[in-house]
């Protein structure tokens, strides 16, 4: 007999004393979770004085979506609006 345990999808962002964590419903896509994590990271980076901010992701589809200026994805649009120039 096999038992499967669904871990789920979640992300964490840690900067000094700031911790942002979010667990998604099990039906959430990896794309949506990565998009939300990047969005939260961009929001946090906008509160910092440093211009040396790096966003690292292994989600190629999310990174491609961010380059697409005609995207209809609401989270992607919000990231594009919030990022520092």
C-alpha positions in Angstrom: 0.0 0.0 0.0 1.3 3.4 -1.0 0.5 6.7 0.7 1.1 9.9 -1.0 1.5 13.1 0.9 0.8 16.3 -1.0 3.3 18.9 0.1 1.7 21.8 -1.8 3.1 24.9 -3.2 4.5 27.7 -1.1 7.2 30.4 -1.1 9.2 32.3 1.5 11.1 35.6 1.2 13.5 36.5 4.0 15.2 39.8 4.4 16.7 40.6 7.8 13.7 40.6 10.2 11.1 40.5 7.4 9.7 37.1 6.5 7.0 36.8 3.9 5.5 33.3 3.5 2.5 32.0 1.6 1.1 28.6 1.0 -1.2 28.1 -1.9 -4.1 25.7 -2.6 -2.9 22.4 -3.9 -4.4 23.2 -7.3 -2.2 26.3 -7.8 0.1 26.0 -10.7 3.9 26.4 -10.3 3.7 29.4 -12.7 1.2 31.2 -10.5 3.2 30.5 -7.3 6.4 31.7 -8.9 4.7 34.8 -10.2 3.3 35.6 -6.8 6.7 35.0 -5.2 8.4 37.4 -7.6 5.6 39.9 -7.1 6.1 39.9 -3.3 9.9 40.1 -3.8 9.5 43.2 -6.1 7.2 44.8 -3.6 9.7 44.2 -0.8 12.6 45.5 -3.0 10.7 48.7 -3.6 10.9 49.5 0.1 14.7 49.1 0.2 17.2 51.7 -0.6 19.6 49.5 -2.4 19.6 49.2 -6.2 21.5 45.9 -6.0 18.4 43.7 -6.0 18.5 40.3 -7.8 15.5 38.1 -8.5 16.4 34.5 -9.2 13.9 32.0 -10.5 14.1 28.6 -12.2 10.7 29.1 -13.8 11.5 29.9 -17.4 7.8 30.4 -18.2 7.5 33.1 -15.5 10.6 34.9 -16.7 9.4 34.8 -20.3 6.0 36.1 -19.2 7.7 39.1 -17.5 9.3 40.0 -20.8 5.9 39.9 -22.6 4.6 43.5 -22.7 1.2 42.3 -24.0 0.5 39.8 -21.2 -3.0 39.4 -19.9 -1.9 37.8 -16.6 -2.8 40.1 -13.8 0.0 39.1 -11.5 2.6 39.5 -14.3 1.1 43.0 -15.1 1.4 44.0 -11.5 5.1 42.9 -11.4 5.8 44.9 -14.6 4.2 48.0 -13.0 5.9 47.7 -9.7 9.5 47.0 -10.7 12.1 49.7 -10.4 13.4 51.1 -13.6 
